[in-house]
Amino acid sequence: MSTQANVIESGIDRIQAAFRSAEEEVERIQKQVEKRTTQFNKETEKRVKRFRKDLNKNEAVQQAQSRWIDVSKGFQKRRKEFEDQVETGLASVLGTFQIASSSDLKKLDKKLNRISRRLNALDKILSDEDKAAAK
């Protein structure tokens, strides 16, 4: 019976050793994969930067960028002009019908808020004076 127990224990020991060896191998491979991934990412970043730098040196790309900037500026200018024209036209229509525009309403709202704050301050002063006179 002890021979069988020794054989079983020996088999179990070998299986455990094989599992440990397999775990160590997996860990080693994982480290290699992580190292290679890091190296690959760094190399890719370097190549992309180099490619962008070379691309920006290309005359056609520079011309395209310049044209894009010009088109963008022109678009912004025309958009502003259009907005101004619409705003002027709208103000004219609203003025004809004697309707206040939103900017007029905002100005009035600010004035009313300012007047309201002043009235509240005066009201507080008067109520303080009334309390002092009552004493």
DRENTORKOL-3810 file (N, C-alpha, C; in nm, 4 decimals):
REM DRENTORKOL-3810
@n.u->0.0803; n.v->-0.1173; n.w->0.0000; ca.u->0.0000; ca.v->0.0000; ca.w->0.0000; c.u->0.0858; c.v->0.1253; c.w->0.0000
@n.u->0.1968; n.v->0.1198; n.w->0.0701; ca.u->0.2842; ca.v->0.2370; ca.w->0.0721; c.u->0.3468; c.v->0.2604; c.w->-0.0646
@n.u->0.3654; n.v->0.1539; n.w->-0.1427; ca.u->0.4184; ca.v->0.1705; ca.w->-0.2777; c.u->0.3163; c.v->0.2434; c.w->-0.3643
@n.u->0.1901; n.v->0.2062; n.w->-0.3503; ca.u->0.0864; ca.v->0.2742; ca.w->-0.4264; c.u->0.0756; c.v->0.4208; c.w->-0.3836
@n.u->0.0862; n.v->0.4443; n.w->-0.2540; ca.u->0.0786; ca.v->0.5816; ca.w->-0.2022; c.u->0.1957; c.v->0.6622; c.w->-0.2552
@n.u->0.3133; n.v->0.6015; n.w->-0.2595; ca.u->0.4310; ca.v->0.6702; ca.w->-0.3129; c.u->0.4135; c.v->0.7006; c.w->-0.4610
@n.u->0.3579; n.v->0.6072; n.w->-0.5352; ca.u->0.3361; ca.v->0.6269; ca.w->-0.6777; c.u->0.2347; c.v->0.7394; c.w->-0.6997
@n.u->0.1283; n.v->0.7385; n.w->-0.6190; ca.u->0.0250; ca.v->0.8428; ca.w->-0.6316; c.u->0.0834; c.v->0.9777; c.w->-0.5927
@n.u->0.1564; n.v->0.9823; n.w->-0.4815; ca.u->0.2183; ca.v->1.1080; ca.w->-0.4384; c.u->0.3173; c.v->1.1575; c.w->-0.5427
@n.u->0.3934; n.v->1.0662; n.w->-0.5986; ca.u->0.4890; ca.v->1.1021; ca.w->-0.7022; c.u->0.4158; c.v->1.1589; c.w->-0.8245
@n.u->0.3050; n.v->1.0969; n.w->-0.8614; ca.u->0.2262; ca.v->1.1448; ca.w->-0.9745; c.u->0.1684; c.v->1.2832; c.w->-0.9469
@n.u->0.1181; n.v->1.3005; n.w->-0.8259; ca.u->0.0619; ca.v->1.4312; ca.w->-0.7878; c.u->0.1712; c.v->1.5373; c.w->-0.7897
@n.u->0.2891; n.v->1.5023; n.w->-0.7362; ca.u->0.4014; ca.v->1.5974; ca.w->-0.7365; c.u->0.4386; c.v->1.6368; c.w->-0.8790
@n.u->0.4417; n.v->1.5382; n.w->-0.9678; ca.u->0.4756; ca.v->1.5689; ca.w->-1.1069; c.u->0.3692; c.v->1.6575; c.w->-1.1721
@n.u->0.2435; n.v->1.6321; n.w->-1.1425; ca.u->0.1354; ca.v->1.7144; ca.w->-1.1982; c.u->0.1459; c.v->1.8569; c.w->-1.1456
@n.u->0.1708; n.v->1.8701; n.w->-1.0140; ca.u->0.1851; ca.v->2.0033; ca.w->-0.9553; c.u->0.3050; c.v->2.0770; c.w->-1.0149
@n.u->0.4137; n.v->2.0057; n.w->-1.0338; ca.u->0.5327; ca.v->2.0662; ca.w->-1.0937; c.u->0.5033; c.v->2.1096; c.w->-1.2376
@n.u->0.4274; n.v->2.0283; n.w->-1.3088; ca.u->0.3920; ca.v->2.0630; ca.w->-1.4471; c.u->0.3036; c.v->2.1882; c.w->-1.4494
@n.u->0.2096; n.v->2.1992; n.w->-1.3558; ca.u->0.1243; ca.v->2.3183; ca.w->-1.3475; c.u->0.2073; c.v->2.4421; c.w->-1.3148
@n.u->0.2996; n.v->2.4290; n.w->-1.2193; ca.u->0.3863; ca.v->2.5425; ca.w->-1.1850; c.u->0.4694; c.v->2.5840; c.w->-1.3050
@n.u->0.5213; n.v->2.4864; n.w->-1.3740; ca.u->0.6015; ca.v->2.5141; ca.w->-1.4925; c.u->0.5158; c.v->2.5826; c.w->-1.5994
@n.u->0.3936; n.v->2.5355; n.w->-1.6166; ca.u->0.3037; ca.v->2.5955; ca.w->-1.7155; c.u->0.2697; c.v->2.7396; c.w->-1.6747
@n.u->0.2445; n.v->2.7636; n.w->-1.5456; ca.u->0.2147; ca.v->2.8986; ca.w->-1.4976; c.u->0.3325; c.v->2.9925; c.w->-1.5214
@n.u->0.4524; n.v->2.9425; n.w->-1.4927; ca.u->0.5724; ca.v->3.0231; ca.w->-1.5147; c.u->0.5892; c.v->3.0556; c.w->-1.6628
@n.u->0.5611; n.v->2.9593; n.w->-1.7476; ca.u->0.5728; ca.v->2.9793; ca.w->-1.8922; c.u->0.4702; c.v->3.0820; c.w->-1.9403
@n.u->0.3497; n.v->3.0736; n.w->-1.8892; ca.u->0.2452; ca.v->3.1698; ca.w->-1.9262; c.u->0.2865; c.v->3.3098; c.w->-1.8823
@n.u->0.3370; n.v->3.3249; n.w->-1.7609; ca.u->0.3825; ca.v->3.4548; ca.w->-1.7115; c.u->0.4952; c.v->3.5098; c.w->-1.7985
@n.u->0.5877; n.v->3.4232; n.w->-1.8360; ca.u->0.6990; ca.v->3.4647; ca.w->-1.9208; c.u->0.6479; c.v->3.5132; c.w->-2.0563
@n.u->0.5556; n.v->3.4409; n.w->-2.1136; ca.u->0.4997; ca.v->3.4787; ca.w->-2.2437; c.u->0.4222; c.v->3.6094; c.w->-2.2315
@n.u->0.3465; n.v->3.6270; n.w->-2.1222; ca.u->0.2729; ca.v->3.7517; ca.w->-2.1014; c.u->0.3688; c.v->3.8706; c.w->-2.0940
@n.u->0.4783; n.v->3.8541; n.w->-2.0229; ca.u->0.5765; ca.v->3.9622; ca.w->-2.0140; c.u->0.6350; c.v->3.9947; c.w->-2.1507
@n.u->0.6632; n.v->3.8909; n.w->-2.2290; ca.u->0.7160; ca.v->3.9132; ca.w->-2.3631; c.u->0.6149; c.v->3.9880; c.w->-2.4495
@n.u->0.4891; n.v->3.9476; n.w->-2.4403; ca.u->0.3841; ca.v->4.0126; ca.w->-2.5189; c.u->0.3715; c.v->4.1591; c.w->-2.4773
@n.u->0.3725; n.v->4.1865; n.w->-2.3479; ca.u->0.3636; ca.v->4.3248; ca.w->-2.2992; c.u->0.4827; c.v->4.4070; c.w->-2.3485
@n.u->0.6012; n.v->4.3483; n.w->-2.3426; ca.u->0.7212; ca.v->4.4186; ca.w->-2.3871; c.u->0.7133; c.v->4.4480; c.w->-2.5370
@n.u->0.6732; n.v->4.3491; n.w->-2.6142; ca.u->0.6626; ca.v->4.3682; ca.w->-2.7591; c.u->0.5529; c.v->4.4692; c.w->-2.7944
@n.u->0.4435; n.v->4.4666; n.w->-2.7208; ca.u->0.3355; ca.v->4.5620; ca.w->-2.7443; c.u->0.3831; c.v->4.7042; c.w->-2.7175
@n.u->0.4550; n.v->4.7221; n.w->-2.6082; ca.u->0.5091; ca.v->4.8539; ca.w->-2.5745; c.u->0.6058; c.v->4.9006; c.w->-2.6818
@n.u->0.6944; n.v->4.8127; n.w->-2.7248; ca.u->0.7899; ca.v->4.8477; ca.w->-2.8302; c.u->0.7163; c.v->4.8813; c.w->-2.9601
@n.u->0.6162; n.v->4.8023; n.w->-2.9930; ca.u->0.5388; ca.v->4.8260; ca.w->-3.1153; c.u->0.4698; c.v->4.9617; c.w->-3.1097
@n.u->0.4088; n.v->4.9947; n.w->-2.9953; ca.u->0.3402; ca.v->5.1231; ca.w->-2.9801; c.u->0.4376; c.v->5.2395; c.w->-2.9954
@n.u->0.5548; n.v->5.2283; n.w->-2.9328; ca.u->0.6550; ca.v->5.3352; ca.w->-2.9425; c.u->0.7010; c.v->5.3527; c.w->-3.0868
@n.u->0.7284; n.v->5.2423; n.w->-3.1518; ca.u->0.7745; ca.v->5.2485; ca.w->-3.2909; c.u->0.6658; c.v->5.3059; c.w->-3.3811
@n.u->0.5439; n.v->5.2661; n.w->-3.3582; ca.u->0.4323; ca.v->5.3182; ca.w->-3.4383; c.u->0.4179; c.v->5.4681; c.w->-3.4186
@n.u->0.4261; n.v->5.5144; n.w->-3.2933; ca.u->0.4172; ca.v->5.6575; ca.w->-3.2662; c.u->0.5283; c.v->5.7341; c.w->-3.3379
@n.u->0.6500; n.v->5.6805; n.w->-3.3340; ca.u->0.7624; ca.v->5.7452; ca.w->-3.4016; c.u->0.7361; c.v->5.7546; c.w->-3.5518
@n.u->0.6880; n.v->5.6460; n.w->-3.6095; ca.u->0.6631; ca.v->5.6446; ca.w->-3.7536; c.u->0.5508; c.v->5.7409; c.w->-3.7919
@n.u->0.4476; n.v->5.7468; n.w->-3.7113; ca.u->0.3361; ca.v->5.8387; ca.w->-3.7394; c.u->0.3856; c.v->5.9827; c.w->-3.7323
@n.u->0.4642; n.v->6.0145; n.w->-3.6299; ca.u->0.5187; ca.v->6.1501; ca.w->-3.6170; c.u->0.6061; c.v->6.1844; c.w->-3.7376
@n.u->0.6908; n.v->6.0912; n.w->-3.7758; ca.u->0.7781; ca.v->6.1125; ca.w->-3.8908; c.u->0.6948; c.v->6.1315; c.w->-4.0178
@n.u->0.5908; n.v->6.0497; n.w->-4.0338; ca.u->0.5043; ca.v->6.0594; ca.w->-4.1511; c.u->0.4351; c.v->6.1954; c.w->-4.1553
@n.u->0.3825; n.v->6.2403; n.w->-4.0410; ca.u->0.3166; ca.v->6.3709; ca.w->-4.0354; c.u->0.4144; c.v->6.4826; c.w->-4.0686
@n.u->0.5343; n.v->6.4715; n.w->-4.0148; ca.u->0.6361; ca.v->6.5737; ca.w->-4.0405; c.u->0.6683; c.v->6.5779; c.w->-4.1896
@n.u->0.6895; n.v->6.4610; n.w->-4.2488; ca.u->0.7186; ca.v->6.4550; ca.w->-4.3923; c.u->0.5996; c.v->6.5049; c.w->-4.4743
@n.u->0.4799; n.v->6.4707; n.w->-4.4299; ca.u->0.3605; ca.v->6.5127; ca.w->-4.5008; c.u->0.3461; c.v->6.6642; c.w->-4.4962
@n.u->0.3742; n.v->6.7237; n.w->-4.3808; ca.u->0.3637; ca.v->6.8693; ca.w->-4.3681; c.u->0.4700; c.v->6.9417; c.w->-4.4509
@n.u->0.5786; n.v->6.8742; n.w->-4.4822; ca.u->0.6824; ca.v->6.9336; ca.w->-4.5668; c.u->0.6414; c.v->6.9333; c.w->-4.7139
@n.u->0.5483; n.v->6.8491; n.w->-4.7487; ca.u->0.5046; ca.v->6.8358; ca.w->-4.8869; c.u->0.4367; c.v->6.9652; c.w->-4.9322
@n.u->0.4782; n.v->7.0148; n.w->-5.0473; ca.u->0.4272; ca.v->7.1422; ca.w->-5.0982; c.u->0.2770; c.v->7.1365; c.w->-5.1251
@n.u->0.2290; n.v->7.0264; n.w->-5.1767; ca.u->0.0857; ca.v->7.0141; ca.w->-5.2062; c.u->0.0035; c.v->7.0210; c.w->-5.0777
@n.u->0.0535; n.v->6.9597; n.w->-4.9729; ca.u->-0.0171; ca.v->6.9630; ca.w->-4.8448; c.u->-0.0157; c.v->7.1044; c.w->-4.7888
@n.u->0.0968; n.v->7.1718; n.w->-4.8005; ca.u->0.1054; ca.v->7.3095; ca.w->-4.7524; c.u->0.0083; c.v->7.3995; c.w->-4.8285
@n.u->0.0000; n.v->7.3802; n.w->-4.9593; ca.u->-0.0935; ca.v->7.4589; ca.w->-5.0397; c.u->-0.2377; c.v->7.4288; c.w->-4.9997
@n.u->-0.2661; n.v->7.3029; n.w->-4.9774; ca.u->-0.4021; ca.v->7.2643; ca.w->-4.9375; c.u->-0.4374; c.v->7.3257; c.w->-4.8019
@n.u->-0.3433; n.v->7.3231; n.w->-4.7090; ca.u->-0.3670; ca.v->7.3841; ca.w->-4.5786; c.u->-0.3889; c.v->7.5339; c.w->-4.5921
@n.u->-0.3089; n.v->7.5985; n.w->-4.6748; ca.u->-0.3219; ca.v->7.7419; ca.w->-4.6970; c.u->-0.4585; c.v->7.7744; c.w->-4.7579
@n.u->-0.4975; n.v->7.6958; n.w->-4.8566; ca.u->-0.6280; ca.v->7.7182; ca.w->-4.9191; c.u->-0.7413; c.v->7.6944; c.w->-4.8198
@n.u->-0.7256; n.v->7.5925; n.w->-4.7379; ca.u->-0.8276; ca.v->7.5642; ca.w->-4.6374; c.u->-0.8422; c.v->7.6817; c.w->-4.5408
@n.u->-0.7324; n.v->7.7383; n.w->-4.4993; ca.u->-0.7359; ca.v->7.8545; ca.w->-4.4097; c.u->-0.8040; c.v->7.9713; c.w->-4.4783
@n.u->-0.7687; n.v->7.9960; n.w->-4.6048; ca.u->-0.8314; ca.v->8.1052; ca.w->-4.6802; c.u->-0.9815; c.v->8.0837; c.w->-4.6946
@n.u->-1.0213; n.v->7.9617; n.w->-4.7287; ca.u->-1.1637; ca.v->7.9305; ca.w->-4.7456; c.u->-1.2363; c.v->7.9475; c.w->-4.6118
@n.u->-1.1752; n.v->7.9007; n.w->-4.5060; ca.u->-1.2365; ca.v->7.9108; ca.w->-4.3739; c.u->-1.2557; c.v->8.0569; c.w->-4.3330
@n.u->-1.1526; n.v->8.1387; n.w->-4.3554; ca.u->-1.1627; ca.v->8.2817; ca.w->-4.3230; c.u->-1.2705; c.v->8.3483; c.w->-4.4079
@n.u->-1.2744; n.v->8.3154; n.w->-4.5373; ca.u->-1.3764; ca.v->8.3709; ca.w->-4.6257; c.u->-1.5161; c.v->8.3308; c.w->-4.5818
@n.u->-1.5298; n.v->8.2065; n.w->-4.5442; ca.u->-1.6592; ca.v->8.1578; ca.w->-4.4977; c.u->-1.7021; c.v->8.2326; c.w->-4.3719
@n.u->-1.6112; n.v->8.2498; n.w->-4.2781; ca.u->-1.6436; ca.v->8.3208; ca.w->-4.1544; c.u->-1.6842; c.v->8.4651; c.w->-4.1842
@n.u->-1.6138; n.v->8.5284; n.w->-4.2764; ca.u->-1.6437; ca.v->8.6673; ca.w->-4.3128; c.u->-1.7830; c.v->8.6761; c.w->-4.3745
@n.u->-1.8116; n.v->8.5870; n.w->-4.4686; ca.u->-1.9427; ca.v->8.5888; ca.w->-4.5347; c.u->-2.0544; c.v->8.5561; c.w->-4.4359
@n.u->-2.0278; n.v->8.4664; n.w->-4.3468; ca.u->-2.1268; ca.v->8.4312; ca.w->-4.2455; c.u->-2.1593; c.v->8.5510; c.w->-4.1574
@n.u->-2.0570; n.v->8.6232; n.w->-4.1161; ca.u->-2.0757; ca.v->8.7422; ca.w->-4.0334; c.u->-2.1550; c.v->8.8477; c.w->-4.1106
@n.u->-2.1187; n.v->8.8684; n.w->-4.2380; ca.u->-2.1919; ca.v->8.9651; ca.w->-4.3205; c.u->-2.3391; c.v->8.9255; c.w->-4.3339
@n.u->-2.3639; n.v->8.7971; n.w->-4.3554; ca.u->-2.5012; ca.v->8.7486; ca.w->-4.3688; c.u->-2.5786; c.v->8.7695; c.w->-4.2384
@n.u->-2.5150; n.v->8.7369; n.w->-4.1257; ca.u->-2.5798; ca.v->8.7571; ca.w->-3.9964; c.u->-2.6136; c.v->8.9045; c.w->-3.9745
@n.u->-2.5198; n.v->8.9920; n.w->-4.0108; ca.u->-2.5443; ca.v->9.1354; ca.w->-3.9959; c.u->-2.6614; c.v->9.1799; c.w->-4.0835
@n.u->-2.6673; n.v->9.1301; n.w->-4.2072; ca.u->-2.7757; ca.v->9.1657; ca.w->-4.2977; c.u->-2.9104; c.v->9.1167; c.w->-4.2440
@n.u->-2.9122; n.v->8.9952; n.w->-4.1946; ca.u->-3.0362; ca.v->8.9405; ca.w->-4.1393; c.u->-3.0793; c.v->9.0209; c.w->-4.0174
@n.u->-2.9838; n.v->9.0520; n.w->-3.9322; ca.u->-3.0139; ca.v->9.1289; ca.w->-3.8115; c.u->-3.0665; c.v->9.2683; c.w->-3.8471
@n.u->-3.0048; n.v->9.3321; n.w->-3.9442; ca.u->-3.0492; ca.v->9.4646; ca.w->-3.9883; c.u->-3.1903; c.v->9.4568; c.w->-4.0472
@n.u->-3.2134; n.v->9.3581; n.w->-4.1316; ca.u->-3.3455; ca.v->9.3404; ca.w->-4.1916; c.u->-3.4518; c.v->9.3119; c.w->-4.0868
@n.u->-3.4184; n.v->9.2271; n.w->-3.9927; ca.u->-3.5118; ca.v->9.1928; ca.w->-3.8863; c.u->-3.5424; c.v->9.3145; c.w->-3.7997
@n.u->-3.4394; n.v->9.3914; n.w->-3.7671; ca.u->-3.4600; ca.v->9.5133; ca.w->-3.6874; c.u->-3.5497; c.v->9.6108; c.w->-3.7630
@n.u->-3.5312; n.v->9.6186; n.w->-3.8942; ca.u->-3.6148; ca.v->9.7067; ca.w->-3.9763; c.u->-3.7601; c.v->9.6623; c.w->-3.9741
@n.u->-3.7835; n.v->9.5324; n.w->-3.9904; ca.u->-3.9199; ca.v->9.4786; ca.w->-3.9889; c.u->-3.9833; c.v->9.5002; c.w->-3.8522
@n.u->-3.9078; n.v->9.4697; n.w->-3.7460; ca.u->-3.9610; ca.v->9.4870; ca.w->-3.6110; c.u->-3.9897; c.v->9.6340; c.w->-3.5818
@n.u->-3.9033; n.v->9.7217; n.w->-3.6313; ca.u->-3.9234; ca.v->9.8652; ca.w->-3.6127; c.u->-4.0476; c.v->9.9139; c.w->-3.6853
@n.u->-4.0726; n.v->9.8607; n.w->-3.8029; ca.u->-4.1901; ca.v->9.8990; ca.w->-3.8807; c.u->-4.3182; c.v->9.8642; c.w->-3.8050
@n.u->-4.3197; n.v->9.7470; n.w->-3.7437; ca.u->-4.4375; ca.v->9.7037; ca.w->-3.6690; c.u->-4.4315; c.v->9.7451; c.w->-3.5221
@n.u->-4.3319; n.v->9.8213; n.w->-3.4851; ca.u->-4.3109; ca.v->9.8699; ca.w->-3.3492; c.u->-4.3073; c.v->9.7545; c.w->-3.2486
@n.u->-4.2262; n.v->9.6530; n.w->-3.2820; ca.u->-4.2052; ca.v->9.5369; ca.w->-3.1950; c.u->-4.0614; c.v->9.5425; c.w->-3.1465
@n.u->-4.0419; n.v->9.5231; n.w->-3.0173; ca.u->-3.9069; ca.v->9.5271; ca.w->-2.9603; c.u->-3.8298; c.v->9.4010; c.w->-2.9996
@n.u->-3.7030; n.v->9.4198; n.w->-3.0306; ca.u->-3.6179; ca.v->9.3041; ca.w->-3.0639; c.u->-3.5675; c.v->9.2412; c.w->-2.9341
@n.u->-3.5062; n.v->9.1249; n.w->-2.9465; ca.u->-3.4556; ca.v->9.0569; ca.w->-2.8266; c.u->-3.3445; c.v->9.1381; c.w->-2.7608
@n.u->-3.2624; n.v->9.2046; n.w->-2.8395; ca.u->-3.1567; ca.v->9.2868; ca.w->-2.7791; c.u->-3.2180; c.v->9.4058; c.w->-2.7059
@n.u->-3.3267; n.v->9.4635; n.w->-2.7605; ca.u->-3.3962; ca.v->9.5715; ca.w->-2.6910; c.u->-3.4536; c.v->9.5208; c.w->-2.5588
@n.u->-3.5114; n.v->9.4019; n.w->-2.5630; ca.u->-3.5690; ca.v->9.3439; ca.w->-2.4414; c.u->-3.4620; c.v->9.3152; c.w->-2.3369
@n.u->-3.3464; n.v->9.2698; n.w->-2.3823; ca.u->-3.2361; ca.v->9.2439; ca.w->-2.2888; c.u->-3.1904; c.v->9.3731; c.w->-2.2226
@n.u->-3.1812; n.v->9.4806; n.w->-2.3003; ca.u->-3.1414; ca.v->9.6102; ca.w->-2.2457; c.u->-3.2437; c.v->9.6580; c.w->-2.1427
@n.u->-3.3715; n.v->9.6447; n.w->-2.1774; ca.u->-3.4763; ca.v->9.6841; ca.w->-2.0840; c.u->-3.4726; c.v->9.6008; c.w->-1.9563
@n.u->-3.4473; n.v->9.4711; n.w->-1.9719; ca.u->-3.4389; ca.v->9.3820; ca.w->-1.8566; c.u->-3.3253; c.v->9.4236; c.w->-1.7633
@n.u->-3.2107; n.v->9.4579; n.w->-1.8200; ca.u->-3.0974; ca.v->9.5031; ca.w->-1.7389; c.u->-3.1322; c.v->9.6314; c.w->-1.6640
@n.u->-3.1976; n.v->9.7250; n.w->-1.7331; ca.u->-3.2359; ca.v->9.8513; ca.w->-1.6691; c.u->-3.3353; c.v->9.8264; c.w->-1.5566
@n.u->-3.4339; n.v->9.7400; n.w->-1.5825; ca.u->-3.5320; ca.v->9.7090; ca.w->-1.4791; c.u->-3.4685; c.v->9.6418; c.w->-1.3580
@n.u->-3.3738; n.v->9.5530; n.w->-1.3821; ca.u->-3.3034; ca.v->9.4876; ca.w->-1.2714; c.u->-3.2263; c.v->9.5897; c.w->-1.1886
@n.u->-3.1612; n.v->9.6832; n.w->-1.2586; ca.u->-3.0850; ca.v->9.7868; ca.w->-1.1899; c.u->-3.1791; c.v->9.8746; c.w->-1.1051
@n.u->-3.2928; n.v->9.9141; n.w->-1.1620; ca.u->-3.3910; ca.v->9.9957; ca.w->-1.0904; c.u->-3.4468; c.v->9.9178; c.w->-0.9709
@n.u->-3.4728; n.v->9.7903; n.w->-0.9907; ca.u->-3.5268; ca.v->9.7061; ca.w->-0.8840; c.u->-3.4286; c.v->9.6971; c.w->-0.7671
@n.u->-3.3005; n.v->9.6801; n.w->-0.7966; ca.u->-3.1989; ca.v->9.6747; ca.w->-0.6902; c.u->-3.1947; c.v->9.8064; c.w->-0.6136
@n.u->-3.2025; n.v->9.9171; n.w->-0.6869; ca.u->-3.2009; ca.v->10.0485; ca.w->-0.6212; c.u->-3.3238; c.v->10.0663; c.w->-0.5326
@n.u->-3.4406; n.v->10.0254; n.w->-0.5827; ca.u->-3.5617; ca.v->10.0365; ca.w->-0.5026; c.u->-3.5542; c.v->9.9505; c.w->-0.3769
@n.u->-3.5001; n.v->9.8304; n.w->-0.3917; ca.u->-3.4844; ca.v->9.7421; ca.w->-0.2753; c.u->-3.3910; c.v->9.8053; c.w->-0.1727
@n.u->-3.2843; n.v->9.8663; n.w->-0.2199; ca.u->-3.1908; ca.v->9.9321; ca.w->-0.1285; c.u->-3.2580; c.v->10.0493; c.w->-0.0585
@n.u->-3.3335; n.v->10.1294; n.w->-0.1345; ca.u->-3.4057; ca.v->10.2422; ca.w->-0.0738; c.u->-3.5110; c.v->10.1930; c.w->0.0247
@n.u->-3.5813; n.v->10.0879; n.w->-0.0108; ca.u->-3.6828; ca.v->10.0310; ca.w->0.0769; c.u->-3.6204; c.v->9.9841; c.w->0.2079
@n.u->-3.5052; n.v->9.9238; n.w->0.1989; ca.u->-3.4355; ca.v->9.8768; ca.w->0.3191; c.u->-3.3948; c.v->9.9954; c.w->0.4056
@n.u->-3.3428; n.v->10.0998; n.w->0.3420; ca.u->-3.3015; ca.v->10.2192; ca.w->0.4168; c.u->-3.4222; c.v->10.2813; c.w->0.4874
@n.u->-3.5343; n.v->10.2926; n.w->0.4166; ca.u->-3.6552; ca.v->10.3515; ca.w->0.4755; c.u->-3.7084; c.v->10.2670; c.w->0.5901
@n.u->-3.7042; n.v->10.1345; n.w->0.5729; ca.u->-3.7549; ca.v->10.0492; ca.w->0.6812; c.u->-3.6620; c.v->10.0559; c.w->0.8016
@n.u->-3.5323; n.v->10.0702; n.w->0.7785; ca.u->-3.4401; ca.v->10.0864; ca.w->0.8908; c.u->-3.4640; c.v->10.2193; c.w->0.9623
@n.u->-3.4918; n.v->10.3260; n.w->0.8868; ca.u->-3.5206; ca.v->10.4566; ca.w->0.9453; c.u->-3.6499; c.v->10.4528; c.w->1.0249
@n.u->-3.7525; n.v->10.3818; n.w->0.9705; ca.u->-3.8801; ca.v->10.3681; ca.w->1.0414; c.u->-3.8615; c.v->10.2954; c.w->1.1733
@n.u->-3.7782; n.v->10.1893; n.w->1.1709; ca.u->-3.7527; ca.v->10.1139; ca.w->1.2941; c.u->-3.6780; c.v->10.2002; c.w->1.3943
@n.u->-3.5843; n.v->10.2828; n.w->1.3461; ca.u->-3.5075; ca.v->10.3691; ca.w->1.4364; c.u->-3.5979; c.v->10.4775; c.w->1.4945
@n.u->-3.6893; n.v->10.5298; n.w->1.4144; ca.u->-3.7785; ca.v->10.6335; ca.w->1.4619; c.u->-3.8795; c.v->10.5781; c.w->1.5619
@n.u->-3.9175; n.v->10.4544; n.w->1.5452; ca.u->-4.0143; ca.v->10.3927; ca.w->1.6349; c.u->-3.9544; c.v->10.3681; c.w->1.7723
@n.u->-3.8269; n.v->10.3581; n.w->1.7831; ca.u->-3.7613; ca.v->10.3315; ca.w->1.9115; c.u->-3.7502; c.v->10.4563; c.w->1.9851
END
